[in-house]
Amino acid sequence: YYMIWLKEVEAMLNTLKKKYSWLPAVCSYFRENVHLLAGTSQTFIHGEYYTKNILVKKGIVYPIDWESAAIGPGEIDLASLIEDWDEERKNIAVKNYKEARWPDSNFSESDFEKRMLMVRIYFFLRWTGEYSDPESWLNRSNWFKRFYQLIKKEGYKPVVV
């Protein structure tokens, strides 16, 4: 499943790399590390657990728009939920997620951080690959700039080829 979106973006690389020279390195990184998503504990996920897909009434949460529901790493729902939150709220949510998922604290922080980076790259590939017209993407610099800043913040420094 993850490779579908990677291949869609790779099909646009000849055009996109002219403006986003770091993009081939990100695609290679994702290809080399996709096992971090596929080889971890899997659970039932919403797949697009963005706040726009969540209704709350009388303190009860009602997720809607289940078309992307799947079995996958829970970090996918975590990352989509906290995508536009401020740093303090993100940190609280991540801390609570870790405590709920690993109540005995028996997990690798490094592996968790790598999976979160891979999830961020997956979402970028997913939404970019869905609209596979490379010419239209050349005019969406903010999309690419936002993603590039996000992965740098997550600790990844793409090597420009």
Buried (B, 14 or more C-beta within 10 A) or exposed (E): EBEEBBBBBBEBBEBBBEEBEBBBBBBBBBEEBBEBBEEBEEBEBBBBBBEEBBEEEEEEEEBEBEEBBEEBBBBBBBBBBBBEEEEEEBEEBBEEBBEEBEEEEEEEEEEBEBBBBBBBBBBBBBBBBEEBEBEEBBEEEEBBEEBBEBBEEBEBEBEEE
